[in-house]
């Protein structure tokens, strides 16, 4: 049995991917009741869940994890613990629970529709089979990559937060299209279809993103004019600073 502590969006996404082999707990009963609709078994509380599960997935907010770890510590020995809490290092969990097997995972929002990408890394006491188990869970939500734990804050800043960057840029492009004379519905449709189509084109090719941009931008053409504005306004620097801010925030979440 796999137990998930936390019936938020990501917890429910993991449960949906696993089918009926999942138990869930949550302090907010209404969330747990909603999770019943996807076929999970509700636990009485976190301790009940831990006692009945071989794998425990911590799908709680970083600010809540210390209290949860303290609660489940007496019952967690010999369990595999998988944490998806941003910024929470495996050593933090190990110090709180003792010599436990920990896998840390950073999934992202597209996992809700089976198109996510999850980065996984191991704690000090995890075994090779534990990575296999984690991959088995998160591969049902999309792609899975293995990284060193020192890179997890950067992963959080790029893929964890990344969907918000996409939504923001799509919204800005839509608004710019409206100001350029397009009707709202058409501007939104054009912006969304353009990005999803471009992403699919890139996914099936080995061409670099920079070379793709050059292919679209004919010399002296409309695309080149737009890209020149991005360059002049230092869009690359802005994005670099945004990712750095997200990475640094991830590093400081529990300090």
C-alpha distance (Angstrom), angle and dihedral (degrees) to the residues before:
residue distance angle dihedral
X1 . . .
X2 3.79 . .
X3 3.79 115.8 .
X4 3.80 123.2 -157.3
X5 3.78 119.9 -161.8
X6 3.78 105.4 -156.4
X7 3.81 126.1 42.7
X8 3.80 96.8 -152.8
X9 3.79 124.2 124.6
X10 3.80 96.2 -73.5
X11 3.78 93.7 42.4
X12 3.80 89.9 52.9
X13 3.82 91.1 46.2
X14 3.81 90.5 55.5
X15 3.80 90.6 46.4
X16 3.81 91.9 50.1
X17 3.80 90.7 52.7
X18 3.80 92.1 50.1
X19 3.79 96.7 50.6
X20 3.82 119.0 -152.1
X21 3.81 97.8 -19.5
X22 3.79 92.9 89.3
X23 3.79 137.3 98.3
X24 3.81 121.7 -165.4
X25 3.78 138.4 -165.4
X26 3.78 131.6 -173.3
X27 3.79 135.8 168.9
X28 3.80 88.8 -132.8
X29 3.79 105.1 71.5
X30 3.80 94.5 -162.0
X31 3.81 90.1 61.4
X32 3.78 90.6 50.5
X33 3.80 91.5 49.0
X34 3.81 89.4 51.7
X35 3.81 89.6 51.3
X36 3.82 90.2 57.9
X37 3.81 87.7 72.2
X38 3.81 90.6 69.5
X39 3.80 92.0 53.5
X40 3.80 102.9 -101.0
X41 3.79 123.6 144.7
X42 3.83 111.6 -116.8
X43 3.80 116.0 -134.6
X44 3.79 122.6 -143.5
X45 3.79 89.7 -124.1
X46 3.81 142.0 -33.8
X47 3.81 93.5 -75.0
X48 3.80 92.3 51.7
X49 3.80 88.9 50.2
X50 3.81 94.7 49.7
X51 3.80 93.0 48.3
X52 3.81 91.7 53.3
X53 3.82 99.0 41.9
X54 3.79 133.9 77.8
X55 3.80 92.6 -164.3
X56 3.81 121.3 39.9
X57 3.79 118.9 -163.3
X58 3.79 116.1 -161.1
X59 3.80 105.3 -148.0
X60 3.79 96.9 166.3
X61 3.80 133.5 117.6
X62 3.81 116.5 -87.0
X63 3.80 91.7 -115.0
X64 3.82 90.5 56.4
X65 3.78 99.8 45.8
X66 3.82 99.1 85.5
X67 3.80 92.1 58.5
X68 3.81 92.0 46.5
X69 3.81 92.4 49.6
X70 3.81 91.4 50.4
X71 3.81 90.3 50.8
X72 3.81 97.1 49.8
X73 3.83 99.4 37.2
X74 3.84 96.9 98.3
X75 3.82 91.1 55.7
X76 3.82 104.6 36.6
X77 3.84 104.2 83.9
X78 3.82 115.2 125.5
X79 3.82 91.4 12.9
X80 3.79 125.2 120.4
X81 3.80 109.6 -122.8
X82 3.81 119.1 -155.1
X83 3.79 116.6 -172.8
X84 3.81 126.2 -165.7
X85 3.81 94.1 176.0
X86 3.82 109.5 129.7
X87 3.79 115.4 -118.7
X88 3.82 95.3 7.0
X89 3.79 107.8 126.4
X90 3.79 121.1 -145.2
X91 3.81 90.7 -119.7
X92 3.82 89.3 60.0
X93 3.80 89.5 56.8
X94 3.80 92.4 43.7
X95 3.81 91.8 51.8
X96 3.80 90.3 49.9
X97 3.82 97.2 45.5
X98 3.79 104.8 26.9
X99 3.80 126.7 -125.8
X100 3.79 96.9 -6.9
X101 3.79 131.8 149.1
X102 3.79 107.8 -107.8
X103 3.78 131.1 -172.6
X104 3.78 117.1 -175.6
X105 3.81 119.1 -153.7
X106 3.79 133.7 -175.1
X107 3.82 109.7 -162.9
X108 3.80 123.2 172.4
X109 3.78 138.0 -137.3
X110 3.85 98.7 -91.8
X111 3.82 85.0 68.8
X112 3.81 84.1 82.3
X113 3.82 88.0 72.4
X114 3.81 97.7 33.4
X115 3.82 94.2 -100.2
X116 3.79 100.6 99.6
X117 3.76 132.0 120.3
X118 3.80 120.6 -137.8
X119 3.80 126.9 -164.6
X120 3.81 115.6 -151.5
X121 3.79 131.7 -165.6
X122 3.81 135.2 171.3
X123 3.76 134.6 -117.5
X124 3.82 122.5 -136.2
X125 3.80 96.6 -87.2
X126 3.81 101.1 38.1
X127 3.80 119.5 119.7
X128 3.79 130.8 -140.6
X129 3.80 89.7 -105.8
X130 3.81 89.6 56.7
X131 3.81 90.9 61.2
X132 3.81 88.3 49.4
X133 3.80 89.1 52.5
X134 3.81 92.7 48.9
X135 3.79 91.5 47.6
X136 3.79 89.4 51.1
X137 3.79 90.8 55.3
X138 3.78 99.7 43.6
X139 3.81 98.2 37.6
X140 3.80 85.3 72.1
X141 3.82 87.4 65.0
X142 3.81 97.2 48.8
X143 3.80 135.9 -77.8
X144 3.81 124.5 -3.5
X145 3.81 127.4 -154.1
X146 3.81 130.2 -177.7
X147 3.81 119.2 -133.7
X148 3.79 139.6 168.9
X149 3.78 111.8 -94.1
X150 3.80 90.8 -119.9
X151 3.82 86.9 68.4
X152 3.81 97.0 51.2
X153 3.81 94.8 93.8
X154 3.81 89.5 53.6
X155 3.81 89.7 47.3
X156 3.80 88.7 51.9
X157 3.80 90.3 52.1
X158 3.82 94.4 48.9
X159 3.81 109.2 34.1
X160 3.80 101.9 11.3
X161 3.81 94.1 53.2
X162 3.80 94.5 22.2
X163 3.82 98.5 93.4
X164 3.82 88.6 63.3
X165 3.82 89.2 55.0
X166 3.79 89.6 53.3
X167 3.79 92.9 48.5
X168 3.80 91.3 47.9
X169 3.80 94.4 48.9
X170 3.80 91.2 46.0
X171 3.81 89.7 51.4
X172 3.81 91.7 48.2
X173 3.81 91.3 49.1
X174 3.81 90.1 48.8
X175 3.82 91.5 50.5
X176 3.79 91.4 47.4
X177 3.80 89.6 50.9
X178 3.81 90.5 52.7
X179 3.81 90.6 51.0
X180 3.80 87.9 49.8
X181 3.81 89.8 57.9
X182 3.80 106.9 -88.3
X183 3.79 122.3 130.7
X184 3.81 114.3 -109.4
X185 3.81 97.8 -111.0
X186 3.80 92.8 47.2
X187 3.81 93.3 46.6
X188 3.80 90.6 52.3
X189 3.81 93.1 47.0
X190 3.80 92.3 49.0
X191 3.80 93.7 47.3
X192 3.81 95.4 47.6
X193 3.80 96.3 43.3
X194 3.80 91.6 46.8
X195 3.81 93.8 54.4
X196 3.80 96.7 42.7
X197 3.80 91.0 46.2
X198 3.79 92.5 48.1
X199 3.81 91.0 48.6
X200 3.81 91.2 52.0
X201 3.82 90.7 48.7
X202 3.79 90.3 52.4
X203 3.80 93.3 45.1
X204 3.79 92.2 60.3
X205 3.81 96.1 45.8
X206 3.80 138.0 66.0
X207 3.80 92.6 -143.5
X208 3.81 113.9 121.9
X209 3.80 119.1 -112.6
X210 3.80 90.6 -116.3
X211 3.81 91.4 53.6
X212 3.80 90.3 47.6
X213 3.80 88.9 55.3
X214 3.79 90.3 50.5
X215 3.81 90.5 50.9
X216 3.81 91.4 55.5
X217 3.80 94.7 42.6
X218 3.81 109.4 74.8
X219 3.80 113.8 -162.0
X220 3.79 109.6 -90.7
X221 3.82 91.7 5.2
X222 3.78 136.9 124.3
X223 3.81 96.8 -91.6
X224 3.78 92.0 50.7
X225 3.82 88.9 52.9
X226 3.81 90.3 54.6
X227 3.81 94.1 45.0
X228 3.80 90.1 50.6
X229 3.81 88.9 58.4
X230 3.82 90.6 51.2
X231 3.80 89.2 50.4
X232 3.80 93.9 46.9
X233 3.81 92.0 49.2
X234 3.83 89.8 46.9
X235 3.80 96.8 -120.9
X236 3.80 89.6 167.7
X237 3.79 91.4 57.8
X238 3.81 91.5 47.1
X239 3.81 91.6 53.0
X240 3.80 91.4 45.7
X241 3.81 90.8 53.2
X242 3.81 92.1 46.0
X243 3.82 92.2 53.3
X244 3.81 90.4 45.8
X245 3.82 90.4 52.2
X246 3.82 91.2 50.7
X247 3.82 91.5 47.1
X248 3.81 92.6 49.1
X249 3.80 90.8 47.8
X250 3.80 90.0 52.7
X251 3.79 89.6 51.8
X252 3.81 92.0 52.8
X253 3.82 101.1 43.0
X254 3.82 94.3 105.0
X255 3.80 99.6 29.0
